[in-house]
């Protein structure tokens, strides 16, 4: 049994996206008033398990705090975009800016054995397109205290074992955050958001960690034409697959796509996304002055 997060139908308004001072509006409610900046309306939907032990924290729009609700792709799993823009506004003109940090809430596995959380860092420049955002996602074994990092293999992802110059180019945004555990807790799904400041270049990748084999894979829609993809969650019909909403800016209809571990992509019009896990917000969640 799945329950949709939003009571309204899927939105098909034409999106307008610019990664500068973009503000996001959803069908209801709208928090930003009096801004002349571009807005984006991108289709979203979301579902969660009806069973309390596996239920993710309720993230309906009327319960999300305004400072964390904005997202460049209007994702149901938002990155701290308002923090990014506020950080640039406060420190962008500094002569010797130091990196600023943000820590995400933790997503605990259904069996309580693991917690996943991210540290996001921003390097500001006097120009927004010269600034840069990177991240590291941690996976902690709550029983032993062992800690490991999860990394993507997408174009702008920073990887300590692979010197990816594109990840360090000015204007690059690369944010990896946990989204959902599998129902049995044997897999973790994370959202890898990538884009470039002051452009419409922005899209999601799915990062899947296999707990049994300790193996990570990066997935995204392939062999279809699109400019932007939004990761939604696991497939309800095929739990091994990941659901995306993908389309082209300016088009009305953004289809739903299911992607397997080999990046094989199929249309999934009758499917719905679902997520599992419990969110926790330790005292260190949110903006950080330093490491």
C-alpha positions in Angstrom: 0.0 0.0 0.0 1.3 3.4 -1.0 0.1 6.8 -0.1 0.8 9.8 -2.4 2.5 12.7 -0.6 0.7 15.4 -2.6 -3.1 15.3 -2.8 -3.1 17.2 -6.2 -2.4 15.6 -9.5 1.0 15.8 -11.3 1.9 19.3 -12.4 2.6 19.8 -16.0 3.4 23.5 -16.1 6.2 24.5 -18.3 9.4 24.9 -16.2 11.8 27.9 -16.4 15.1 27.2 -14.8 18.1 29.4 -14.2 20.6 28.5 -11.5 21.3 32.1 -10.4 18.8 33.6 -7.9 16.1 31.2 -8.9 13.2 30.7 -6.6 11.0 27.7 -6.8 7.2 27.7 -6.6 5.0 24.7 -6.1 1.2 24.4 -6.8 0.6 25.2 -3.1 1.7 26.9 -1.1 4.0 29.7 -2.4 6.4 31.3 0.1 8.3 33.7 -2.0 6.4 37.0 -2.7 7.4 40.1 -4.5 10.4 38.5 -6.4 11.0 39.2 -10.1 13.3 36.3 -10.4 12.5 33.2 -12.5 10.4 30.4 -11.1 10.3 26.7 -12.0 7.3 24.4 -12.0 8.4 20.9 -12.6 6.3 17.7 -12.2 6.6 16.1 -8.8 5.0 13.2 -7.0 6.0 11.1 -4.0 4.9 8.2 -1.9 5.9 6.6 1.3 5.3 3.3 3.1 2.1 3.1 5.2 3.9 1.0 7.8 5.3 3.0 10.7 8.6 1.1 11.2 9.6 1.9 7.6 7.8 5.2 7.2 10.0 8.1 6.1 9.4 11.5 7.8 6.3 13.2 6.3 7.7 15.8 3.9 4.5 17.2 2.5 4.8 20.8 1.2 2.7 22.3 4.0 5.1 20.9 6.5 8.4 21.7 4.9 10.0 24.8 6.4 10.3 27.6 3.8 14.1 27.8 4.2 14.6 24.2 3.1 11.7 23.9 0.6 13.3 25.6 -2.4 15.1 23.4 -4.9 16.3 24.1 -8.4 14.3 21.2 -9.8 11.4 21.4 -7.3 12.4 17.9 -6.1 10.5 16.1 -3.4 13.9 15.5 -1.8 15.3 19.1 -1.7 18.9 20.2 -1.5 19.6 23.2 0.8 19.3 25.6 -2.0 18.3 28.6 0.1 21.4 28.0 2.2 23.5 28.1 -1.0 22.0 31.4 -2.1 22.2 32.9 1.4 25.8 31.8 1.7 26.7 33.5 -1.5 24.9 36.6 -0.6 26.7 36.8 2.8 30.2 35.8 1.8 30.5 36.2 -2.0 32.1 39.6 -1.7 34.6 38.6 1.0 38.3 39.2 0.1 39.4 35.9 1.5 36.3 33.7 1.8 36.6 30.4 3.6 34.5 27.4 2.7 31.1 27.2 4.4 29.5 24.0 5.4 26.1 22.5 5.8 25.2 19.1 7.2 22.0 17.2 6.2 19.7 15.3 8.5 20.5 11.6 8.8 18.5 8.9 7.1 18.4 5.7 9.3 17.9 2.3 7.7 14.7 0.4 8.6 16.6 -2.1 10.8 18.4 0.8 12.6 21.9 -0.5 11.7 23.0 2.3 9.4 22.7 6.1 9.1 23.5 8.1 6.0 24.1 11.9 6.0 25.9 14.5 3.9 28.3 17.3 4.4 27.9 20.1 1.8 30.6 22.7 1.3 30.4 25.9 -0.7 33.4 27.9 -2.0 32.2 31.5 -2.8 33.5 33.8 -5.4 32.7 37.5 -6.1 30.7 36.2 -9.1 28.1 33.5 -8.6 29.3 31.6 -11.7 32.7 31.5 -10.1 31.4 29.9 -6.9 31.4 26.1 -6.4 29.4 23.6 -4.3 30.7 20.1 -3.5 29.6 17.4 -1.0 30.6 14.2 0.7 28.0 11.6 1.8 28.8 9.5 4.9 27.5 6.0 5.8 27.8 5.2 9.5 27.4 1.7 11.0 25.5 2.6 14.2 26.5 -0.6 15.9 30.3 -0.4 15.3 30.8 3.3 14.6 32.6 2.5 11.4 32.3 5.3 8.8 32.7 5.2 5.0 32.0 7.6 2.2 29.7 7.1 -0.8 30.6 8.8 -4.1 28.9 9.0 -7.5 30.5 8.5 -10.9 28.5 11.2 -12.6 30.2 14.0 -14.6 30.6 16.6 -11.8 31.0 14.3 -8.9 34.1 14.6 -6.8 35.8 11.3 -6.1 38.9 11.0 -3.8 40.1 8.0 -5.9 39.6 9.7 -9.3 40.9 13.2 -10.0 37.8 14.6 -11.9 38.8 18.1 -13.1 35.2 18.9 -14.1 34.1 18.6 -10.5 36.4 21.5 -9.5 35.6 23.9 -12.4 34.1 27.3 -11.4 30.3 27.3 -11.2 30.0 23.6 -10.6 27.3 22.3 -8.2 27.6 18.7 -7.0 25.4 17.7 -4.1 24.8 14.1 -2.9 22.1 13.5 -0.3 20.4 10.4 1.0 16.9 9.8 -0.2 15.7 6.3 0.7 16.6 2.9 2.0 15.1 -0.2 0.4 12.2 -1.9 2.2 14.6 -4.5 3.5 17.4 -2.1 4.2 19.9 -3.8 1.9 20.2 -0.9 -0.5 20.5 2.9 -0.1 19.3 5.4 -2.7 20.8 8.9 -2.9 20.2 11.9 -5.0 23.2 13.3 -6.9 22.2 16.8 -8.1 24.5 18.4 -10.6 24.4 21.8 -12.3 26.2 25.0 -13.2 25.5 28.4 -11.6 23.9 31.0 -13.9 22.8 28.4 -16.5 19.9 26.0 -17.0 22.2 23.1 -16.8 20.8 20.9 -13.9 19.9 17.3 -13.5 19.7 14.4 -11.1 21.5 11.1 -10.9 20.6 8.2 -8.7 23.4 6.7 -6.5 22.7 3.2 -5.2 24.7 1.5 -2.5 24.4 -2.3 -2.2 24.9 -3.2 1.4 25.5 -6.9 0.8 28.2 -6.4 -1.8 29.4 -3.0 -0.5 29.2 -1.7 -4.1 28.0 1.6 -5.4 26.5 2.4 -8.8 25.3 5.6 -10.5 22.1 5.5 -12.6 20.2 8.0 -14.8 17.8 7.8 -17.8 19.5 6.8 -21.0 18.6 6.6 -24.7 15.8 9.2 -24.3 16.0 12.9 -25.0 15.7 15.3 -22.0 17.4 18.3 -20.6 16.6 17.7 -16.9 15.8 14.7 -14.8 14.3 14.6 -11.3 15.0 11.6 -9.1 11.8 10.6 -7.2 12.5 7.3 -5.4 12.3 3.6 -5.8 9.8 2.0 -8.2 6.7 0.6 -6.5 6.1 -2.0 -9.2 9.8 -3.0 -9.6 11.6 -2.3 -6.3 15.1 -2.8 -7.8 14.6 0.1 -10.2 14.7 3.9 -9.7 12.1 6.3 -10.9 12.8 9.6 -12.5 10.7 12.4 -14.0 12.6 13.6 -17.1 11.8 16.0 -19.9 12.8 19.1 -21.8 12.5 22.7 -20.6 9.5 24.3 -22.3 7.6 21.0 -22.8 4.3 20.4 -21.1 4.6 16.7 -20.4 7.5 15.1 -18.5 7.1 11.3 -18.6 7.9 9.0 -15.7 10.9 6.6 -16.3 12.1 3.5 -14.5 15.9 2.9 -14.6 17.6 -0.3 -13.6 21.2 -0.9 -12.4 22.4 -1.1 -16.0 20.8 2.2 -16.9 18.2 0.5 -19.1 15.3 3.0 -19.2 11.6 2.1 -19.7 8.5 4.2 -19.6 6.7 3.9 -16.3 3.4 5.7 -16.6 1.5 3.5 -14.2 4.2 3.3 -11.6 4.7 5.5 -8.4 7.8 6.3 -6.4 8.2 5.1 -2.8 10.8 5.7 -0.1 11.7 4.0 3.2 13.7 5.0 6.3 13.5 7.4 9.2 15.0 10.9 9.2 16.8 12.2 12.2 18.0 15.7 12.8 21.0 15.7 15.2 22.1 19.0 16.8 24.8 19.4 14.2 22.2 19.4 11.3 22.2 22.7 9.2 24.7 25.4 8.5 28.2 25.0 10.0 30.8 27.6 10.6 33.6 25.0 10.0 34.2 21.3 9.9 
